[in-house]
Amino acid sequence: MQTRFVSVAAGLSATALLLTACGSGEGDGGPVTLEFQSLSDQPAAIEATESIVAAWNEANPDTQVEIVPAGWDGIYDKLITQFNGGAAPDIIHYEAAGVVPFAVDGYLADLSDHMSEAARGDIPPGVLDSVTVDGRVIAYPTEMQSYVVFANRGMLEDAGVDVPTGETMAWEDLREIALAATTPDAHGLGWGLSSPTAVFMAMAPAFGGSYFEGSGPDAALAIGEGEMALPELVDAMAHEDRSILPVTLTQSGTEALPSFYAGDVAMTVQGSFQAANIAADAPEDLDWVVLPPLEGPAGPWQAANPQTLSVNIDSEHVEESAAFIEFFTSTDNLAALNEADSLIPATTSAREVMGSSLEGENGWDAVLASGEYLESSPYLFVDAYAQWKDTVATPAYQRFLAQEIDADGLAAELENGWEEITR
């Protein structure tokens, strides 16, 4: 097999390089043991993961799966160390944007021939594209999120607004509703945009924005109308309409929720997973609802960055690992995991099962419906994206939302910063 090395891992210690490879049991006649490095960190999700693994182990005495807990913090650097030290687990839990570079560098097994036709057909094409590198399926997608609008029904009705229904809602309708619901005592919208790049990238497809052309080291950044449409719309709502509560622009999504609970804002844009938190934490008298998926000129599309399960190419048990992942992502298992994690299943059948389970629970019909409009995005396959996002895009968007630069200045900073990183 070709020699591989993740470029950003230069300087690994000798100790890390001496770590042993995983997978065991075959040589001594015992059962095969697969290491599954799981990032689940919420109690309900941990319990669901443990339940799925226990069911597999009971049904497969010759192939046992051992969960290796690992948090999300620092996982990219940890995987670099594990791969270069020959100590990566058999089964790897991560997300598409993070796992693709490891696939490009040759660290992940090609699962194309291991994925059953039933499993392949159950994953929407746009979601499957997010885990496909050079024609190779390098991971199974598991859990996803979208961005949705949570609304205080009473505040909208008091403003004379008919609460939107239907399959989708236009962005311009959101602007009009936010303006109508803005009063001397409250704003129409609260939007936590302290880290705006992820939000703008995820929601750009509705405006025809893709940001990048090409992939890998040859990708080119393109900032045009589709990429600028949403930042400019937010700017107009915040500074022309004055319908966005200003402080929320400097807050995280979670930090913006108390304003929604207190009635300081009539609506808030949040990650869809917040439905569970709002259900648990909102005042009992708050009559809240999730509005239909937002639709722009190009449709209601958002970029998908699903959580994933992949297999270490150096595992001695690629076939067994792939079989476990097939089991893990089966309909009922994936529905149970996503319900526990308050996320959207990456398969159509699991989304339907979860919809039946949560039927009648506030917000979940609209949240799950938004999963129909998630698709792959070019940024997943761009080598320098993470560096550009952290060092260029996020500071530039923050300055723009603070009115320190105008739209032309924002576009220039995004483009010039990309050129400096990739020259």
Beta strands, then each sheet from edge to edge (+ up, - down):
strand 1: 32-38
strand 2: 63-69
strand 3: 91-95
strand 4: 132-133
strand 5: 136-137
strand 6: 140-141
strand 7: 143-144
strand 8: 147-152
strand 9: 169-170
strand 10: 187-191
strand 11: 212-213
strand 12: 220-221
strand 13: 265-271
strand 14: 288-290
strand 15: 294-295
strand 16: 302-303
strand 17: 307-311
strand 18: 344-345
strand 19: 374-375
sheet 1: 2+ 1+ 3+ 17- 6+
sheet 2: 4+ 5-
sheet 3: 7+ 18-
sheet 4: 10+ 13+ 8- 14+
sheet 5: 9+ 15+
sheet 6: 11+ 12-
sheet 7: 16+ 19+
end
